[in-house]
Amino acid sequence: MQMNLQMDCTVLKFNHCGRTIYTFDQNRLQTQNTERKCPVCQEPMRFSLLEAPIIVPCPFSNGHNTPCAFLIGASLGPAFISELQDKEIHVGVTNSQGVVYSYTSLGIQRQKQDWEQCLCIPLVAPGIGTDSFHTLWDQELEEFSLFPTWMPHRFEEEREFGSCCYGFALSFLNKLRRAQNSAVISKDDFTQFHVFPRVKLASKYIKVYQEICQHGFYIAQ
């Protein structure tokens, strides 16, 4: 999976002329000694420390740096991970070393790159990641990936939620939950409580980002 459309500019948020305005850090507003003009009203701007522009956290992160996680990506890049897009998303699960396992028409893929900008859902609570736990996680994930269910010729049969890669990742999560005597989680519940909130947040960020690319700034409604 190649993520060709990069979203690597930092977004800034500040208030001026009665508006909440977003722009990129390449137009970074100085808090002292340098006078900048507002991109909206073109009036000079000065900020105190408390009024200084703030960085808007980017919802996308490097999945290879997030062990034991559920990842949401898109083959055309992070700009397409949006509820406003009709492009099919792609999901995977990382092992303890950040290798991404995902199910495609070619079977199970194990990737050490190409998931540098995606949405990450940690599947393990902080503090649990001991060496023995990571070893067990990696063994379970590798064994699960070898099941006949995930053979290439089964790809179309296993489609669900518009993408059978989703079935692979969620089935692995539920396999672990059953092993821990925890209730399995349905596709609808996992989507509603874990996937949709992150996709909605990403959609808002993408809209702001694209507006800045087109106009140089974005005004919050």
N, C-alpha and C positions, 0 to 999 in steps of 0.2 A: 504494500500500500504506500503510495507516494503522496506526501502532503506538500503540494507545490505552491499554494497560495499562503505565504507567510504573513502572520500578524505580529510583527516584532517591534512595533513602535509603542512607546509608553503613552498611555492616555492620562491627561491632566484634567482636573475639574476645579473650577473657581467661580466665584460670584462677582458680577460687575453689571452696572447699569440696570439693576433690577432683574437680572437674568442669571440662571445657572448655565455656565458655558463649559464645553469640553473642547480640548485641543490636544495636539501631540506635543511631546517634550522637545521636539526640534524647534518649537516656537516658545520654549520655556520662558515663563514670566519671572523676572528677577524681583526679589523682595526689597532690594536696596541698590542704590548707586546707578541703576540703569532704568531708564524710563521706557516703557513699552506701551503700545497702543492696543486698546481692546479690538479684537478682530470683528466685533459686531458694531459698536458705536464709533470706533476709531478715536476715542478720547484717551488721553494718557492715563495709565493705571499705576497706582502705588499700593502696596500691600504691607500690612503689619505682619509679624510672625504668625499671629492667630488667623490672619486672613489669607495666608500664603496658599497657593494652589496645592491640591493634594493629588497623589497618584491613585488612579482607579485600578484596583487589583484585576489582573487578567485572569479569566476563568480557565484558561488553557495552561497546561503544564507538561513537562516531559514525563511521559508514562514509563520510560526506562529507568527513571529515578524513583519510581513509586512501586516498591515490591508488594506482592500479594494484593493486587488491586484489579478492579473491573474498569476497563478503559473504553471510552467512546470516541471514535474518530470518524473521518470521512475521507474517501479516496481522493477527492479533489482539494482537500485542505481544510483547515479549521473554520474558514469562512462559511463552509457548507454544513457545519454542525448546528443547525438552526431549525426551529419549528416552522420557520417561514420558507424553508427549502423543501423541495420534494425529492431531493437526492437521498439515496439510501445510505444510512450510516453503517459503520463497521465497528464491531466491538471485539474485545479480547480480554485475556486474563494474564497478568504478569506472574512470573515465578519470583523467587527471592532475589534473583540477580537482575531483574528488570527485563528478562526475555519475554516477549509477548507471544502468547499462544492464541491463535484465532483459527476459525474454521472457514475455508473458502472452497470454491469449486475445484481446487487442486488438493483438497484435504487440509490437514492441520499444518499451519505455518508457524514457524518459530523464528521470531525476528528480534534482532539486536539493535535495529534502527528503524526509522520511518514513523515512529509514534512520539515524536518530540513535541508535538502540539496537539493535545487531546484533552478530554475531560476525564478526570481520575476519580474513582469511587473506591477508597480503601476498604478492603474486606476483612481486615484484621484490626482489632483495637490496639491503640498505642501501648507499648510495653510487653506485648505478647510475643514479639518477634525474636525469640531465642534461636540459637543455632540449631537445636534439635527440632524446634517447630518448623524452621525454614527447610530443614532437610526433609521432614515429613511432607510439608506442603509441596515441595518440588517433586518428590516421588509420586505423590497422589496425582498431581497435575500431569506428569509425564505418562503415568499408567492410564489415566482417564483419556488422554489424547490418542491412545492406541486402540481404544474401543472400536469395533467394527462400525458402530453408528456413525463415526466421523470419517468414513472412507469417502473419496471423491464422488463415487457413483451414487452415494446417498444424499448428496448435497441438496438437490431439489426436493427430495422427500422430507427433509428435515427443516424446511423453511417455516419460520414462525416470526411474528412481529415484523414481517417484511424482510427479515434477514435471518438465515439459519445460524449465523455466527452468534446471534443472541441466545439461541437455544443451547449452543455449546457452553457458553460462559455461565448461563443461569443454571444449567444442569450440573455443572461442576460445583457451583456454590451450594446447591441443594444436596449434592452428594456429601459434602463436608458437613452440612447442617444435620443430616441424618446420622452421620458418624458420631456427632456430638450430642445426639438425642435432642436436637432442636427441631422445631416445626419447619417444614419446607416453606419457602416463600413463593407465591404465585407470580407468574409473569406480569399480571396486571398490577399487583401490589408493588413489586420491585420497580416497575416502570413509573408508577405514580409517585412513590415516595423517594426514589433515588435517582432515576433517570430524568424524568420531566423537570424537576426543579433545577437541575444543572443545565439542561438544554434551554430552559426559559431564560436563565441568567446569561447563558452564552448568546442567546438570540438578541437580548438587549445590548450586550457589549458589541456584538457584530454590527448592529444597526448604528450605534454611535460611531464605531470605527469607520464604517463605510461612508457615513455622512462627513466625517472629518476629512477622509481621503478626497471626497468630491468637492467640498466647500471650504475646507480649511478649519472648520469649527462645527460644533453642534450645539443647539440650544435646547435644553430640556423643556418638555411641554408641561 
